[in-house]
Amino acid sequence: MVETMSDFEGNNSEMDKKCTRRDFSKSLAAASLLGAMTGSGTRAWATTGEQKPAVLGGAPVRKQPFPSWPVHRDPETHQLTEVLESGKWGRLDGNHAASFEEKWAQKTGAKRCLATTSGTTALFTCMNAIDVGPGDEVIVPPYTFVATINVVMLQHALPVFVDTDRRTFQIDANKIEAAMTPRTRAILPVHLGGSAADMDKILAIGKAHNIPVIEDACQSHLAEWRHQKLGTLGAAGCFSFQASKNLNSGEGGAIISNDDELMDICQSFHNNGRGSANYGYAYVRNGSNHRITEFQAGILLAQLTRLEEQMKTREENAQYLTEHLKEIDGILPAAMYEGCTRNAYHLYMFRYDAEKFDGLPRDRFIKALEAEGIPASSGYIPLNKEPLIRATVESRAYRKCFSEAELRDYTDRIECPENDRLCTEAVWFTQTMFLGPRSDMDSILDAVRKIKVHASAIARA
């Protein structure tokens, strides 16, 4: 029940000195509206909404931390001890890496899997396997981690940024063909945050132009497109097992594919260019050492034993949170394409509309969330505008690979206005926040609602 105005003033005297009666009326109306949002499993929150925000000196919604990461128990200890005592710490004479590859291929439904030292080296290996080289172009999104474009630029190819679909945070597949040229060598979509890019359209474009699609699924372990695991739809798919990822070995990565010829090349490249059998010191192509260690593979085998259970917990919590965040005007959870039948929720992403929060800037909104005990971040900044892009295209090597006119026009070609706007609106929660009980989601909802009720006062403070 919402208290009377005099009761409200008595409980919040310091803040009310800064508020006008008009501000209070708006807050009261918001509290009345949001107080009705008590769907199944959600506790009534009206008294929380009336309390002073923590950023203004009030009590936070929660004081206990969200679940810690990584999760490790006896299986990890057993695997590490087994590797340690075997004396076979490298994959060339061990069996843990091969065992993980077999299990990850089975989990994803892929014919083959190759474990690597990181998601970056998985992508880098694929760029070499499909022969991306100097003078080529690769289609990429601007809303992603820098590794996606680093592996392109290491080949002295141009990353051609295609604007973002703000609704989904994914690359806008409708804009890919317009960005392509005769130099286009590959399409590198990113399944960002655990959701899926529009693979129906992307695969159709790749097929029409006879251009391989390499899926960056580094954040999307066991996510699906039309009930098929991400990473298995294109020529190859790449995963990361870096410390923050849903499947974690500190560092590590993998390539999956149904293409034997492609995987043979990947296998050779990641092993210094050696051949596939009786390799010794004979080399058949250029390459590098991207072999995973037995220790990393052992940890992954243990982590796999609880991945599916963690996936289900994240999904249930994320779906619940989305259902109720949608009821709060100004909060727009990332949409999923109709073909995305499973989201891994490595990130929970939403757009924040400051106008619907009385002009409260996004950075102040995030600080207010953090004060309530809800960690959040603003996500990526426009990758196409990073200084490394200009430094790279102005380098001696790129001036040899591309004409002055091509490099001059490149800046105009990679403008991404929708992504620029997204980067001013985005708010992220991380996957570990979704591994706890339903009450954790209620605390997030309480915090957002509380901030909305008092947005005007927070903005003025």
N, C-alpha and C positions, 0 to 999 in steps of 0.2 A: 504494500500500500504506500502511496506517495504522501508524505507528510504535508502539513499546512505550511504556508509561506513563513509564518512566524517561527515554527519549529525548525524549518530549513535554515533560516537566518541565525537562529540560536546555535545550531551545530556548526556553522561555517562563517563565523563573524568576520574573520580576517579576509576571506575571499570575497564576501559580499560587499565589503567596503569598495572593492574594485569593480563590482558588477552593477549594472543599471537594472531597473525593474523590467525593462524590455528583454535584457539578457536572461533574467531569471525566468520570464515567461516562456522564452524559447527553450530553455533547459528543462522546464517543467513539462512542456509539451512533448519534448523528446523522451523524457523519462517515462511519461504516461504511455507513449506509443511503444517504446522498446520494452517496457515492463510487461507488456502483453505477450512478448515473444518468449514463451516458455514451452517450447516444443518438447516432445518426448525425451526425457533424460536431462532436460535443462532446468536448473534450479531457478526460482524467481530471483531476479537480480536487482529489484527496485532500490533496496537499501544501499547496494553497492553503488548504483548510479548517483545516489544522493551524497555519497561521501566525497570529501575533498580529494582531488587527484594526487597521487604520490609526488608528481613533479612539482606540485604546489605545496608540498609539505604534509599531505595526508598519508594514511596507511596504504601500502601497496596491496594489490589484489592477492599476490602470492609471494611468499618468502622462500619456499623450498625450490631447489633447482629442478629443471627438467632432467630426464634420464641422461646419464653420462654415456660417452662413447670413447673407445670401442667397448663392446660387450665381449668378455672372454672368461672362459671357465676351464674345466678339466680337458676338453677336447683340444684346445690350443696348446696347453702344457704338454699333453701326450704327443701331439704331432711334432712340436719343437724338440722335445727330448729324443724322439725317435730319429729325427734328422741328425741331431747333434751326435748321438751315439753311433749312428751308422758310419760316420766319417765321410759320407758322400754329400757334400754340401752344395755342389754345383749340379745343374741338370744333366750334364753330359754323361755322368755315371750314376745319377740317382733315379728314383722312380716317382717321387711325389709330384713333380711338374707334369709328367705324362698322365698320372692319375687324375690330377685336377683338370687337365685338358679334356680328358674323356668325360668326366662328370659335368663340366660346363657345357660341352657340346650336347650331352644328353638333356641337360636342363633347358637349353635354348632351342633344341630341335635342329641344331646345325650338324652338318656332316663332319666338319672338322673344326678344331680349335687349336690355336697357337698362343701360349702364354708369353708375355713380354715383361720388360722391366717397368712399364708405365703405360697409361693411356696415350700419352704423347708418342712414345716409341711405337705403339701399335698403329697409330695414325701415320707416323713417319714411314714405317715399314710398308704400309699400304700405298702411300704416295709413290714410293719407289717401285713397288710391284706392278702398278698400272702405268709406270713410266711417265709420271708427271715430271717435266723438266723445264729448262730455261726457255722463256718465251711463251709458255703455256698460261692458261687462266683456269682457275678453279672457283666454282660458285660456292659461296659461304654465307652464313648469316652474320649480322653485326652484333647480335646479342648472344654472346658465348664467351667461354674462357679463351684466353689468348693462344693456347695450344692449338686450337683449330686452325688458326691462320699461320702460326709459326711453322708448322710442318709444310705448308704450301710455300712460304717464303724461303725455307731452307732448300727448296728445289729451284730457287730463282724463278718461280712462277708468280703470277699476280693473283692475290685473293680478290675476287670480285664480289662485293657485298650486295646482297639482295635484301630489301627492306623487310621489317618485321610485321607480322600480323599481331597488332596490339592485343587483340582479344585472347590469343592463345600464347603469346610470348615466343612463338615459333617463326621460322622463316616463312615469308608469304610466297607460297608456291605459285600463285597467280602472276607473280612478277619475275619468275626465273627466266622464261624464254626471252623476254625483252632484254635481259642482261647478257645473253649469250652471244658469242662471236665465233668465227672460225677457229679462234685460238682456244676455245673452251675444251678442256681435257677431262674434267670430272665435275660432278656435283657432290658436295660434301654437306648434307643437311645435318643439323644437330637436333637430337631429341632432348630438348632442354628441360631440366628439372625433374625428369622422370616421365614426362608426357611424350607424345609423338608428333613429329612433323607430318604434314599431309602427304603420306606416302603414295596414295593412289595417283595423285597428280605428279609427284616427283618422279616416280618410276615410269609413268607414261612419257614424260619429257625425256628421260634418259633413254628409253627404248626408241622413241621417235628420232632421236639424234645420234643413236648408237654411242652413247657416252655413259661410262660406268658411274653408278651411284655408290659411294662409300658412306655408310651410316656412322656418324659419331654418336654412339650410344653410351658414352662414358658416364652419364648420369642416370641411365635408364635400365638397370638390371632387372630382367624378367618382365619389363613392360611389354605391351602388346599392341599390334595393329591388326585389327580383324582376327583376333585370337592367334596371331602368329607372332612369335617373339621378335622384338626389335633387334636389329643386327643381322637377321636372316633374310631380309627382303631384298636388299641391294646386292652388289657384287661381294661385299664384305661388310662386317660390322665391327666396331672397336669399342672396348670397354676399359674403364679405369678402376683400379682397386686402391687408389690413394686413400690416405687416412680418413678423409671425410665421407668417403663413398659408402653406399649401402652394403656393399661387399668389400671388405677392407683387409688389406695386408700391409698397411703403412705406405708402400709403393707397390705398383704392379699393374699389369694390364693384360689384355687378350684380344685376339682377332678371331672371329668366327666366319665361316663361309661354307658354301656347298660346292665351290669351284676348286677342284683338285689342282688344276694348273696354277691358278692364282696362289693357292696355299703353298704349293711347292716353292714358288718364288719367294713368298714371305718367309718360309722356313729357312731358305738359303740366305736371304738378305739378313735376317736377324741373327744368323750364325756366321757372320763375317764373310758371307758369300760362298761358303762351302757347298758342295753338292749334297744330295739327300742321303747317300749311302756310301760307306767306306771313305768318308771325306778326308781324313788325315789332314795333310797340308795342301790339298788340291782345292783350287778356288775357281768357281765357274762364273762369277759376276762380282760387281762391287757389293759391299755390305758393311754391316756394323755389328757390334755385340749388344744385342737387346735381350739376352736370355734371362729369364726369371731364375731366382735362386730356389733351392729346395726348401729353405726356411720360409720364404714367401708363399710357396705353393702349399706347404704344410699348414700354414695359418689359414689359407683360403679353403682348404679341405675342411677344416674345423668350422670356419665361419659359414660354410654352405649348409651345415646341419641345422642352422636356425634362421636362414634367410627367408624361407617361405613363411614361417610364423611371423617374423618381423614385417614382411610385406603386408600380410593380412591386417596386422595391427595398424600400420600406417594408413592403409586404404580406408579402414573403418573410421578412424579418427579424422582423416582428411575429408571424407565424404560428409561426416557429421558437421565438421567445421564449416565447410562450404555451404551446406544447407542453411545454416544460421547466419553466416556472414552476409549472404545474399539479401537478408532481411534488413541490413543496415545500409541506409542510403549513403553512397559515397565509397563503399567498399565493393570492388569488382573482382572476385576470384577469377584466376586464369581459366578460360574455357578450354575444353578439349574437343578436338575434331570428332565427328561421328564415328570414324574408323578406329579411334583409340579405345580399345576394349580393356586396357589395364594401364594404370598410371603407377609408376614406382615411387612417386613423391619423394625424390631426393631433395627437392625444394618444394615448399608450398608458396606460391606466388600470387599476389593480387595487386590490382591497381588502386591507388588511393586518390580520391577526388577532394582536393583541399577546399573547394568552394562549398561542398556539402558538409564540411566541418568548420564552418564560419571563417574560412580563410586561414585555418591553422596550417602552416607550411609542413611539408612532408618530413623534414628533418626534425621539427619539433614534435610531430606526431610519433616518430620513431623513438625519440628521447622519452616521451611520455609513456610509451609502451614499456620501454626498458625500466623506467622508474617503477612501473607496476609489477616488475618481475617477469616481463615477457621479452626475451631477446629477439631483436629484429634487425634487418639491414636493408639498405636501399638497392642492393644488387649491382649489376654491371653498369659501366658507363659506356658510351658509344665507342665500340672497338675501331670503327672506321675512321675515327677522329684522333686516335692515339698518335703521339709523336713518332712511334716506331714505324708507322706507315710511310710518312714523309721521308724519314731517314732511310728506309729500305729502298723506296723507289728512286731516291736521289743518289743511291750508292753507285760505285763504279761498275759493279757486276750488272745491275739492272739497266744502266745506261748502255751496256753492251748488248743486252737481250732485247730491249725495246727501243723504238724510235722516240725522239723528243716529242713528237706530236702525240704518240700513244701515252706517254707518261704525263704529258700536260693535260690530256683529256681524262685521264684516269680519275682525278679528283672529282670532276663533275659526275662521272659515271657511278661513283660509290656514295652519293648522297642518299641518306635514309631518313627522311623526315618523320615517318611514323615511329621509327626506333628512337630518334631523338626525344620525341614526346614520351615514349614509354619509359625512358631512362629518368624522366622527371617524376614519374608516377609510381614506379614499382616498389613493392615492399616484399621482403622474403622472410619466411621462417625456415629453419633447417629440419632435416629428416629426423634428427634425434628427439625433437619436440613432440613427435607423433608416436613414440614408442611406449608411452605411459598409459594411464587409465583415461576414461572419458572425462573425468573431472578436470584433467589438464586442458582439454578443449574448452570446457566451461570457463576456466580462468582466463583464457585468451579472449573469449567472447565478453566476459565481464569487463575486462580491461578496455577493449575497443568501445564498448557501449558507454563506459564511464568517461572515457576521453571525449566521446562525441557530445555527451551532455554538457561537458565543461569546456568544450573546444574554444569558445570565445574568450573565456578567462585565461586559458593556457596561452592563447595567441597573444594576449595583451601583457602577460607577465614578463 
